[in-house]
Amino acid sequence: MLGTKVDTPTDANPQETSEWLESLDGVVEEGGAERASYLLERLVDRAAIYGIESPHKLNTPYVNTIPAEEEEPYPGDRAIERRIKSLIRWNAMAMVVRANKYDGGIGGHIATYASLATLQEVGHNHFFHGRYDDQPGDFVYFQGHASPGTYARAYLEGRLTDKHLDNFRHELREHPGLSSYPHPWLMPDFWQFPTVSMGLGPINSIYQARFMRYLENRGIIPKTPRKIWAFVGDGESDEPETLGAITLASRERLDNLIFVVNCNLQRLDGPVRGNGQIITELEAAFRGAGWNVIKVLWGASWDDLLARDTTGLLIKRMGEAVDGEYQAFKARDGAYVRKEFFGKYPELLKLVEHMTDEEIFALRRGGHDPQKVYNAYKRAVEHTGSPTVILAKTIKGYGMGEAGEGRMVTHQQKKMNEKEMVYFSKRFEVPVTEETAHTGSFFKPPEDSPEMKYIRERREAMGGSLPCRDVHKITIVAPPVTTFAESLAGSQGREVSTTMAFVRVLTLLLKDHELGKYIVPIIPDEARTFGMESLFRQYGIYASRGQLYKPVDSENFLFYKETRDGQIIEEGITEAGSMASFTAAGTAYANYGVPMIPFFTYYSMFGFQRIGDLIWAFADSRGKGFLMGGTGGRTTLSGEGLQHQDGHSLVLSSTVPTCHSYDPAYAYEIAVIIQDGIRRMYQEMEDRFYYLMIYNENYAQPPMPEGTAEGILRGLYRFQQAESGKAKVQLFGSGPILNEALRAQKILAEKYQVPSDVWSVTSYNELRRDALEVERWNRLHPAEPERKPYLLDALKGVEGPIVASTDYMKVVADQIAPWLPGRLTALGTDGFGRSENREHLRKHFENGAEAIAAAALSRLARDGKFDKKRAQAAIVELGLDPESPDPVKR
């Protein structure tokens, strides 16, 4: 037991204090920690009755959470596991060094895996399951900068070859190479999750754990002991995505989730908390959020010192040293540690007087001790009721010596000289000659060696290797487009927004006998804004504990209904969290073997602008699903103003290679796009996802014109021809602005006798992609007949200038200008939004019917096909001020 000595000048009755502490010792000895915890809680409750404020302590002493006497024996062969780990260390280091030796500046990281090796290897040997019988195994979000270590293990397992390792960060050579970090897009059979220090791994792992429970509670997948492990850098904890969602994990009681924070105390440029302790900070954050916290700070070599310290000074010194000091302790030598760490108190110097400087320097940190790590992992997997975080103290660049162990430059270290390579090989007893060490050659023992047999036996016992992305073909068939017959038929004169049109399409999908259970509606906190409250009662909002209260609207027909098997995921005000759920659902086909089809509906302004990095990672993950940009447009969303009105999401979405963006005007367009999207993503298994703009402006939804399906999907079709005569001008419209184009068509015909055709442009992005693809083919096949992009085929025989108006920046329409030389005039909403109604907003941005008509007349006048003076007068007649400042400058 701990000593009960009390040495504080503020203690009015040391004898009484000592007796209380001895009583607590007795309770622990007789009844255990659980009984002691119960009594302490009762004491706190009783103190509250007397108005006594209890001190709130979120931190425990700076020692291991699991006392040495409570540890269980290590189950594996420590000696052989160390040899395997040393080989992995060597090959990981050699991979990076060789890459930079023969291709200077290619980059890579040595130090992160050097600090992480024990944490990862104990997991691989004893905790990471490849499968659970016929079900997928554990999910591991690997620390991105440590990818060389994961590759080095896969090399020993026979999954990668010398050529692979030789081509680390060389992905465009004759032999396939290895990507810099975990990228499912680049290595689709290997990596499951894209990570690197941006906080994407942590937040996605949390929502993945919750989505796993969602699938289990809905009966989509069976319950298994599967765990989700997330390896996180301590510097990465500064990213808001890392800690921003940890309360969700405790609130949902996600005991299937385990964070392992690699606390090597160093960011890219120096210490994480040089003036403090990152472990102490993280312990408070996670404990305060309701997580089970396990600290692994000190290796077994410290146990004897801690046991012999009856004064408590060693623990005190451990707790008062800041991380900047701890970094220096491992960058210097044993004499320095003796003087600066133990030398602060004479009693501590006496405690280590029997130890040499070399022995003091060899005192190991907990994250490098397999025994300590094993016991922490075992406690974590056996813990129930809450998620667990393991705070493991390590050394960045462990084993690199003067090449970078614990030094400021460690993270950037990509090269090692011959002397440092030899030191590394000897430090870890890698059986290579000095000559081989100089060249950084890879080392793999014979297949019949004890090491190779052991590594194969352990992976077989654990159900297979990780990471591994094993995708099976989905067998579902997309519903026929006739499923959405009512959407194709229009609204029969009723004014309906495209948001409500989408909700109806979603409802029909939820009702589908084959697909219904796979549909995952995801909403941040705007279901009523989007008119989706009608889904509450029938499909329920997912709540892992059901509904523990009677909702205030329980008497209403459409009451707020939470249920344990609810289908709707309503996340609250967190687009990042919602996107993480979208990612879990949109990759379920690969990770769980079930074709979940997510529809994430949100304020369009809060999508690509706000969570673009998570969307990019979703593409990297080969995710599938539908992003629905609700309340879209910069003039359609009236009243809200600058922070809410979206005029650029379609520009941002065009940067994501697998994102197919559409700006539909009518219900039938939405139905056609969604039906074809399901077919392509899940029936044909194409790696793509969709972004659809939907709006809150009500207007009549027309029936689908015959023969327009191809044009809808490819991005352009003629919606309404001129009533009389051949059109002199072509009017392109998208979303609600298509109605403005139709009104402009009428203005031009009735006021100025100019006939025009109106075209629905459902996707400028798709038109541009197709045109670029054709252009590239023509460039590379000069001897072949020239191909034409769909855009030019659709406009074949169509004459006159084109005025293209959208509710987005002009660059959206400008995308197709290169293939329409001298014809296109783009109108849009460049600039900041305003709080106003639609009429005034469209007048301000000059993208409404009057501006479209004026632009058409101006262009015709420039082309000599309309009287210039009349065109000038028409601009004023139509309510435009020729001398007003550009909206983008206002």
ZAMARGU-4260 file (C-alpha; in steps of 0.2 Angstrom, whole numbers, plus 5000, padded with zeros to 4 digits):
<rodrens>
0) 5000/5000/5000 | 5005/5018/4998 | 5013/5026/5013 | 5002/5037/5024 | 5014/5050/5029
5) 5006/5067/5030 | 5018/5082/5028 | 5008/5098/5024 | 5009/5114/5034 | 4990/5117/5032
10) 4985/5101/5040 | 4977/5106/5057 | 4976/5088/5063 | 4989/5077/5055 | 4985/5062/5067
15) 4967/5062/5062 | 4972/5064/5043 | 4983/5049/5045 | 4969/5038/5053 | 4957/5042/5039
20) 4970/5037/5026 | 4974/5021/5035 | 4955/5018/5036 | 4954/5020/5017 | 4969/5008/5015
25) 4960/4995/5025 | 4944/4997/5015 | 4954/4994/4999 | 4963/4979/5006 | 4947/4971/5012
30) 4934/4976/5000 | 4944/4982/4985 | 4944/4997/4974 | 4926/4996/4970 | 4920/4997/4988
35) 4932/5011/4992 | 4925/5021/4977 | 4907/5018/4983 | 4911/5024/5000 | 4920/5040/4993
40) 4904/5044/4983 | 4893/5042/4998 | 4905/5054/5008 | 4904/5067/4994 | 4885/5065/4994
45) 4884/5068/5013 | 4896/5083/5012 | 4884/5091/4999 | 4870/5090/5012 | 4881/5101/5024
50) 4885/5113/5010 | 4903/5107/5009 | 4910/5109/4992 | 4920/5094/4987 | 4936/5097/4977
55) 4934/5092/4959 | 4949/5082/4953 | 4950/5076/4936 | 4968/5071/4937 | 4976/5056/4946
60) 4995/5055/4951 | 5007/5055/4937 | 5009/5036/4938 | 5002/5021/4929 | 4984/5018/4931
65) 4986/4999/4934 | 4997/4995/4949 | 5011/4982/4946 | 5003/4970/4958 | 4987/4970/4948
70) 4996/4966/4932 | 4993/4949/4923 | 5007/4939/4915 | 5011/4943/4897 | 5004/4928/4886
75) 5016/4929/4872 | 5034/4925/4869 | 5042/4941/4874 | 5059/4937/4867 | 5053/4932/4849
80) 5041/4946/4849 | 5055/4958/4852 | 5065/4951/4838 | 5050/4953/4826 | 5047/4970/4832
85) 5065/4975/4830 | 5065/4968/4812 | 5049/4979/4808 | 5058/4994/4816 | 5073/4991/4805
90) 5063/4988/4789 | 5052/5003/4792 | 5067/5014/4795 | 5076/5007/4780 | 5061/5010/4769
95) 5061/5029/4772 | 5080/5031/4772 | 5082/5021/4756 | 5068/5031/4748 | 5077/5048/4752
100) 5094/5041/4748 | 5090/5037/4730 | 5076/5051/4728 | 5081/5066/4738 | 5066/5075/4746
105) 5053/5061/4743 | 5050/5063/4762 | 5043/5050/4774 | 5044/5049/4793 | 5055/5038/4804
110) 5051/5044/4822 | 5033/5041/4824 | 5033/5022/4821 | 5049/5022/4832 | 5039/5028/4846
115) 5023/5018/4842 | 5031/5001/4838 | 5027/4992/4855 | 5009/5000/4856 | 5006/4993/4838
120) 5014/4976/4840 | 5006/4971/4856 | 4990/4975/4847 | 4994/4964/4832 | 5000/4950/4842
125) 4986/4949/4855 | 4971/4961/4852 | 4968/4966/4833 | 4956/4953/4826 | 4955/4951/4807
130) 4939/4942/4808 | 4926/4935/4821 | 4921/4919/4813 | 4911/4924/4797 | 4910/4943/4803
135) 4923/4957/4799 | 4936/4960/4813 | 4941/4975/4822 | 4943/4992/4814 | 4960/5000/4817
140) 4963/5018/4813 | 4982/5018/4811 | 4992/5034/4815 | 4996/5040/4798 | 5014/5045/4800
145) 5018/5028/4806 | 5013/5020/4790 | 5031/5013/4786 | 5029/5002/4802 | 5012/4995/4795
150) 5020/4992/4778 | 5035/4983/4787 | 5024/4971/4796 | 5014/4967/4780 | 5031/4964/4772
155) 5036/4951/4786 | 5018/4943/4784 | 5021/4941/4765 | 5008/4953/4760 | 5021/4965/4752
160) 5037/4962/4743 | 5055/4970/4743 | 5049/4979/4727 | 5034/4987/4737 | 5046/4993/4750
165) 5059/4999/4738 | 5045/5010/4730 | 5039/5018/4746 | 5031/5035/4740 | 5035/5029/4722
170) 5017/5025/4716 | 5020/5029/4697 | 5034/5017/4693 | 5034/5001/4684 | 5031/4991/4700
175) 5017/4996/4711 | 5023/5007/4726 | 5016/5012/4743 | 5007/5027/4747 | 5014/5040/4759
180) 4999/5038/4772 | 4984/5027/4774 | 4974/5030/4758 | 4960/5017/4753 | 4959/5026/4736
185) 4977/5022/4732 | 4978/5005/4740 | 4960/4999/4740 | 4964/4981/4746 | 4975/4987/4760
190) 4970/5003/4769 | 4952/5004/4777 | 4953/5022/4784 | 4962/5038/4778 | 4971/5045/4793
195) 4985/5058/4797 | 4987/5071/4810 | 4971/5081/4805 | 4959/5074/4818 | 4950/5064/4804
200) 4954/5047/4812 | 4948/5052/4829 | 4931/5059/4824 | 4928/5046/4811 | 4932/5032/4824
205) 4920/5039/4836 | 4905/5040/4824 | 4910/5023/4817 | 4908/5015/4834 | 4891/5023/4836
210) 4886/5017/4818 | 4891/5000/4823 | 4879/5000/4837 | 4866/5008/4825 | 4868/4993/4813
215) 4867/4981/4828 | 4852/4989/4836 | 4843/4989/4819 | 4847/4971/4816 | 4857/4974/4801
220) 4873/4965/4807 | 4875/4953/4822 | 4883/4958/4838 | 4901/4954/4840 | 4915/4958/4852
225) 4922/4969/4838 | 4932/4984/4844 | 4937/5000/4835 | 4955/5006/4839 | 4960/5023/4835
230) 4979/5028/4836 | 4981/5046/4839 | 4996/5058/4841 | 4996/5069/4856 | 5000/5084/4845
235) 4984/5079/4835 | 4974/5082/4850 | 4974/5101/4846 | 4964/5098/4831 | 4945/5102/4835
240) 4940/5086/4827 | 4950/5075/4839 | 4942/5080/4855 | 4927/5089/4849 | 4916/5074/4849
245) 4922/5063/4863 | 4906/5067/4874 | 4896/5058/4861 | 4906/5042/4864 | 4903/5042/4883
250) 4885/5048/4881 | 4882/5033/4869 | 4892/5022/4881 | 4903/5016/4866 | 4913/5003/4875
255) 4917/4996/4858 | 4929/5011/4856 | 4947/5012/4862 | 4958/5027/4859 | 4977/5025/4860
260) 4985/5041/4862 | 5004/5040/4857 | 5011/5053/4870 | 5028/5055/4863 | 5027/5073/4869
265) 5032/5081/4852 | 5023/5089/4838 | 5031/5092/4821 | 5042/5106/4827 | 5045/5103/4846
270) 5036/5098/4862 | 5017/5097/4863 | 5016/5105/4880 | 5034/5111/4883 | 5028/5121/4898
275) 5015/5108/4904 | 5010/5090/4903 | 4999/5084/4888 | 4995/5068/4897 | 4988/5077/4912
280) 4978/5089/4901 | 4971/5074/4891 | 4967/5064/4906 | 4957/5078/4913 | 4948/5081/4896
285) 4943/5062/4894 | 4939/5059/4912 | 4928/5075/4912 | 4919/5068/4897 | 4916/5052/4905
290) 4929/5040/4897 | 4938/5026/4906 | 4956/5033/4906 | 4971/5021/4908 | 4988/5029/4909
295) 5004/5019/4904 | 5018/5031/4909 | 5032/5020/4916 | 5040/5004/4912 | 5043/4989/4923
300) 5061/4996/4927 | 5052/5010/4937 | 5042/4998/4948 | 5056/4994/4961 | 5060/5013/4963
305) 5042/5017/4965 | 5040/5003/4978 | 5055/5009/4988 | 5050/5027/4988 | 5041/5029/5005
310) 5041/5048/5005 | 5030/5050/4989 | 5044/5062/4982 | 5047/5051/4966 | 5028/5053/4962
315) 5029/5071/4966 | 5044/5074/4955 | 5036/5064/4941 | 5021/5075/4942 | 5030/5092/4942
320) 5042/5089/4928 | 5035/5097/4912 | 5036/5089/4895 | 5050/5100/4889 | 5060/5093/4903
325) 5055/5075/4899 | 5060/5078/4881 | 5077/5083/4886 | 5079/5069/4898 | 5079/5057/4883
330) 5089/5068/4872 | 5104/5069/4884 | 5111/5055/4895 | 5110/5046/4911 | 5121/5059/4920
335) 5109/5073/4915 | 5094/5063/4921 | 5102/5060/4938 | 5106/5078/4940 | 5091/5086/4933
340) 5077/5074/4937 | 5083/5065/4953 | 5094/5078/4959 | 5080/5090/4963 | 5078/5081/4980
345) 5092/5073/4990 | 5081/5059/4994 | 5079/5054/4976 | 5097/5055/4973 | 5099/5042/4987
350) 5085/5032/4979 | 5096/5029/4963 | 5113/5029/4971 | 5115/5010/4967 | 5112/5013/4949
355) 5124/5018/4935 | 5121/5032/4923 | 5118/5019/4910 | 5105/5010/4920 | 5096/5027/4924
360) 5096/5031/4906 | 5088/5014/4902 | 5073/5017/4913 | 5059/5014/4901 | 5043/5023/4898
365) 5027/5014/4898 | 5023/5014/4880 | 5039/5004/4876 | 5035/4991/4889 | 5025/4976/4882
370) 5020/4970/4899 | 5012/4987/4903 | 5004/4990/4886 | 4997/4972/4886 | 4988/4975/4903
375) 4981/4992/4898 | 4974/4984/4882 | 4967/4970/4892 | 4958/4981/4904 | 4952/4992/4889
380) 4944/4977/4880 | 4936/4970/4896 | 4929/4987/4901 | 4910/4990/4899 | 4899/5005/4899
385) 4910/5018/4892 | 4924/5021/4879 | 4942/5019/4885 | 4957/5030/4881 | 4975/5024/4884
390) 4987/5038/4887 | 5004/5030/4883 | 5020/5039/4886 | 5033/5036/4873 | 5049/5044/4865
395) 5048/5051/4848 | 5062/5043/4838 | 5065/5029/4851 | 5081/5020/4846 | 5087/5033/4834
400) 5101/5039/4846 | 5109/5055/4839 | 5100/5054/4823 | 5085/5061/4832 | 5079/5052/4848
405) 5068/5065/4857 | 5076/5079/4848 | 5067/5094/4840 | 5071/5089/4823 | 5065/5071/4826
410) 5048/5072/4816 | 5057/5079/4800 | 5071/5066/4801 | 5071/5056/4784 | 5089/5052/4783
415) 5102/5043/4793 | 5121/5042/4790 | 5130/5025/4790 | 5136/5027/4808 | 5118/5030/4814
420) 5112/5015/4804 | 5124/5004/4812 | 5119/5011/4829 | 5101/5007/4826 | 5104/4989/4820
425) 5115/4986/4835 | 5103/4994/4847 | 5089/4982/4842 | 5100/4967/4838 | 5095/4966/4820
430) 5106/4952/4812 | 5113/4963/4798 | 5131/4966/4794 | 5138/4983/4795 | 5140/4984/4776
435) 5121/4979/4774 | 5117/4992/4788 | 5126/5005/4778 | 5115/5002/4763 | 5099/5001/4773
440) 5095/4984/4765 | 5079/4976/4770 | 5080/4960/4781 | 5068/4946/4781 | 5071/4929/4790
445) 5069/4913/4782 | 5052/4906/4780 | 5055/4892/4792 | 5063/4903/4805 | 5055/4904/4823
450) 5051/4923/4819 | 5041/4919/4803 | 5032/4904/4811 | 5027/4915/4826 | 5020/4929/4816
455) 5010/4918/4805 | 5003/4908/4820 | 4998/4924/4829 | 4989/4931/4814 | 4980/4915/4811
460) 4975/4915/4829 | 4969/4933/4827 | 4958/4929/4812 | 4969/4937/4798 | 4980/4952/4795
465) 4976/4971/4797 | 4974/4982/4789 | 4964/4974/4775 | 4950/4981/4765 | 4940/4966/4758
470) 4925/4972/4747 | 4912/4960/4741 | 4900/4964/4727 | 4884/4970/4733 | 4869/4960/4726
475) 4855/4973/4727 | 4847/4980/4712 | 4842/4998/4710 | 4823/5001/4710 | 4816/5006/4693
480) 4813/5024/4690 | 4794/5021/4689 | 4796/5019/4708 | 4795/5038/4708 | 4781/5039/4696
485) 4773/5053/4707 | 4789/5064/4706 | 4790/5061/4687 | 4772/5066/4685 | 4774/5083/4693
490) 4764/5092/4707 | 4749/5095/4696 | 4750/5114/4698 | 4753/5114/4717 | 4768/5124/4722
495) 4781/5113/4730 | 4800/5116/4734 | 4813/5104/4728 | 4817/5100/4746 | 4800/5093/4748
500) 4801/5084/4732 | 4817/5076/4738 | 4808/5071/4755 | 4795/5062/4745 | 4808/5053/4735
505) 4817/5048/4751 | 4800/5042/4758 | 4797/5031/4743 | 4814/5024/4745 | 4811/5020/4764
510) 4795/5011/4759 | 4804/5000/4746 | 4803/4982/4751 | 4821/4978/4745 | 4830/4994/4749
515) 4821/5002/4763 | 4831/4995/4777 | 4847/5001/4770 | 4842/5019/4768 | 4851/5030/4781
520) 4844/5048/4783 | 4856/5059/4792 | 4852/5077/4798 | 4862/5089/4808 | 4848/5097/4817
525) 4836/5104/4804 | 4824/5091/4800 | 4809/5103/4802 | 4818/5116/4791 | 4819/5102/4778
530) 4801/5096/4781 | 4807/5079/4786 | 4797/5078/4803 | 4784/5067/4794 | 4798/5053/4795
535) 4799/5054/4814 | 4784/5044/4819 | 4785/5031/4805 | 4804/5027/4805 | 4810/5034/4822
540) 4826/5044/4827 | 4840/5032/4832 | 4843/5033/4851 | 4854/5019/4859 | 4844/5019/4875
545) 4827/5022/4867 | 4816/5037/4873 | 4817/5040/4891 | 4804/5054/4892 | 4787/5059/4885
550) 4790/5071/4871 | 4781/5088/4873 | 4772/5085/4857 | 4767/5068/4861 | 4749/5073/4858
555) 4753/5078/4840 | 4751/5066/4825 | 4769/5069/4820 | 4777/5068/4837 | 4796/5067/4841
560) 4800/5049/4842 | 4816/5042/4848 | 4819/5023/4847 | 4833/5010/4849 | 4830/5004/4832
565) 4826/5021/4824 | 4832/5023/4806 | 4835/5042/4806 | 4851/5049/4813 | 4849/5066/4819
570) 4866/5072/4825 | 4863/5089/4833 | 4872/5105/4828 | 4887/5096/4821 | 4890/5095/4802
575) 4907/5087/4806 | 4899/5073/4816 | 4886/5071/4803 | 4899/5069/4790 | 4908/5056/4800
580) 4891/5046/4801 | 4889/5048/4783 | 4907/5041/4781 | 4903/5026/4792 | 4887/5023/4782
585) 4894/5027/4765 | 4909/5014/4768 | 4898/5001/4776 | 4898/4991/4760 | 4917/4988/4762
590) 4918/4988/4781 | 4903/4978/4785 | 4897/4970/4769 | 4880/4979/4770 | 4875/4991/4756
595) 4869/5006/4767 | 4864/5021/4757 | 4866/5037/4767 | 4857/5053/4763 | 4865/5068/4773
600) 4854/5083/4772 | 4861/5100/4778 | 4862/5118/4775 | 4872/5119/4759 | 4883/5133/4765
605) 4888/5122/4780 | 4894/5108/4769 | 4910/5109/4757 | 4915/5126/4765 | 4914/5119/4783
610) 4919/5101/4782 | 4928/5100/4765 | 4942/5090/4773 | 4930/5076/4779 | 4922/5076/4762
615) 4939/5074/4754 | 4943/5060/4766 | 4926/5052/4761 | 4931/5052/4743 | 4948/5044/4748
620) 4938/5030/4757 | 4929/5026/4741 | 4913/5031/4750 | 4895/5030/4742 | 4880/5040/4746
625) 4870/5057/4743 | 4875/5074/4750 | 4859/5085/4749 | 4863/5103/4750 | 4847/5110/4758
630) 4842/5128/4757 | 4854/5130/4743 | 4858/5146/4733 | 4863/5164/4737 | 4847/5172/4732
635) 4834/5157/4734 | 4837/5157/4753 | 4829/5173/4757 | 4831/5183/4774 | 4846/5173/4781
640) 4860/5183/4774 | 4879/5182/4772 | 4884/5167/4783 | 4870/5156/4777 | 4867/5160/4759
645) 4878/5148/4748 | 4885/5154/4731 | 4900/5143/4730 | 4897/5125/4736 | 4896/5119/4718
650) 4913/5127/4714 | 4921/5118/4729 | 4913/5101/4725 | 4920/5101/4708 | 4937/5099/4716
655) 4933/5081/4723 | 4936/5068/4709 | 4923/5056/4714 | 4909/5069/4718 | 4896/5071/4705
660) 4887/5087/4708 | 4869/5092/4702 | 4859/5107/4703 | 4841/5101/4699 | 4826/5112/4696
665) 4812/5100/4697 | 4806/5084/4706 | 4808/5073/4691 | 4826/5078/4689 | 4830/5073/4707
670) 4821/5056/4705 | 4831/5052/4689 | 4847/5057/4697 | 4845/5047/4713 | 4838/5032/4704
675) 4853/5032/4693 | 4865/5035/4707 | 4859/5020/4717 | 4861/5010/4701 | 4879/5016/4698
680) 4885/5016/4716 | 4878/5000/4722 | 4872/4989/4708 | 4887/4993/4696 | 4899/4996/4711
685) 4906/5012/4704 | 4917/5022/4716 | 4907/5039/4717 | 4895/5049/4727 | 4883/5063/4723
690) 4880/5081/4729 | 4862/5088/4725 | 4857/5105/4728 | 4839/5107/4735 | 4830/5123/4738
695) 4816/5130/4749 | 4807/5140/4735 | 4790/5134/4731 | 4784/5133/4713 | 4774/5121/4702
700) 4783/5105/4698 | 4781/5101/4679 | 4780/5083/4673 | 4795/5075/4665 | 4797/5079/4647
705) 4799/5063/4636 | 4817/5059/4631 | 4826/5070/4644 | 4833/5056/4656 | 4850/5056/4647
710) 4851/5075/4647 | 4847/5076/4665 | 4861/5064/4670 | 4874/5071/4658 | 4870/5089/4663
715) 4860/5098/4650 | 4844/5096/4640 | 4832/5108/4631 | 4817/5111/4642 | 4806/5123/4632
720) 4809/5129/4614 | 4804/5146/4608 | 4785/5147/4604 | 4788/5156/4587 | 4802/5156/4575
725) 4820/5150/4577 | 4828/5155/4593 | 4840/5169/4592 | 4847/5166/4610 | 4849/5152/4621
730) 4845/5153/4640 | 4853/5141/4652 | 4845/5140/4670 | 4848/5128/4685 | 4839/5125/4701
735) 4826/5139/4704 | 4834/5150/4692 | 4828/5140/4678 | 4811/5148/4682 | 4819/5165/4680
740) 4826/5159/4663 | 4808/5154/4658 | 4802/5171/4664 | 4816/5180/4654 | 4810/5170/4639
745) 4793/5177/4640 | 4800/5195/4643 | 4811/5193/4627 | 4797/5187/4617 | 4783/5199/4622
750) 4793/5215/4625 | 4807/5213/4612 | 4801/5200/4599 | 4817/5190/4603 | 4813/5171/4602
755) 4824/5160/4614 | 4826/5142/4620 | 4827/5138/4638 | 4839/5124/4644 | 4840/5115/4660
760) 4858/5113/4665 | 4858/5100/4679 | 4876/5100/4681 | 4890/5111/4674 | 4902/5100/4683
765) 4897/5085/4673 | 4897/5094/4657 | 4915/5100/4660 | 4921/5083/4665 | 4915/5075/4650
770) 4922/5088/4639 | 4939/5087/4647 | 4939/5068/4645 | 4935/5070/4627 | 4948/5083/4624
775) 4961/5072/4632 | 4956/5058/4621 | 4957/5069/4605 | 4974/5076/4611 | 4982/5058/4613
780) 4974/5051/4597 | 4978/5064/4583 | 4976/5051/4570 | 4959/5046/4575 | 4943/5055/4570
785) 4939/5069/4583 | 4926/5065/4596 | 4914/5078/4602 | 4909/5081/4620 | 4891/5079/4625
790) 4889/5097/4627 | 4892/5101/4609 | 4881/5086/4603 | 4867/5092/4613 | 4869/5110/4606
795) 4871/5103/4588 | 4862/5115/4576 | 4858/5127/4590 | 4863/5145/4586 | 4865/5161/4595
800) 4873/5167/4610 | 4871/5158/4627 | 4866/5167/4643 | 4869/5155/4658 | 4862/5160/4675
805) 4864/5151/4691 | 4862/5155/4710 | 4880/5152/4712 | 4896/5161/4707 | 4899/5164/4688
810) 4913/5152/4688 | 4901/5138/4689 | 4894/5141/4672 | 4911/5147/4666 | 4917/5130/4667
815) 4910/5126/4650 | 4916/5142/4641 | 4931/5134/4633 | 4920/5123/4622 | 4908/5138/4617
820) 4920/5151/4611 | 4913/5168/4610 | 4895/5162/4615 | 4893/5161/4634 | 4888/5175/4645
825) 4888/5169/4664 | 4877/5177/4677 | 4879/5172/4695 | 4880/5177/4713 | 4898/5183/4716
830) 4900/5192/4732 | 4893/5191/4750 | 4875/5187/4753 | 4862/5199/4760 | 4847/5198/4771
835) 4833/5201/4759 | 4819/5193/4749 | 4822/5184/4733 | 4816/5198/4722 | 4828/5210/4729
840) 4842/5198/4730 | 4841/5193/4712 | 4840/5211/4707 | 4856/5214/4718 | 4866/5200/4710
845) 4859/5202/4693 | 4854/5184/4690 | 4835/5185/4689 | 4824/5186/4674 | 4826/5204/4670
850) 4845/5203/4671 | 4845/5187/4660 | 4834/5196/4647 | 4845/5212/4648 | 4861/5201/4646
855) 4853/5193/4630 | 4849/5209/4622 | 4866/5216/4626 | 4875/5201/4618 | 4864/5202/4603
860) 4867/5220/4601 | 4886/5217/4602 | 4884/5204/4589 | 4875/5216/4577 | 4859/5206/4579
865) 4849/5219/4589 | 4848/5238/4589 | 4862/5244/4601 | 4852/5260/4607 | 4836/5249/4610
870) 4847/5237/4620 | 4854/5251/4631 | 4836/5258/4634 | 4830/5240/4638 | 4843/5238/4652
875) 4835/5253/4661 | 4817/5247/4657 | 4821/5231/4665 | 4826/5239/4681 | 4845/5238/4680
880) 4857/5252/4684 | 4871/5253/4672 | 4882/5263/4683 | 4879/5253/4699 | 4894/5245/4707
885) 4898/5227/4704 | 4889/5216/4717 | 4905/5208/4721 | 4912/5224/4728 | 4897/5229/4738
</rodrens>
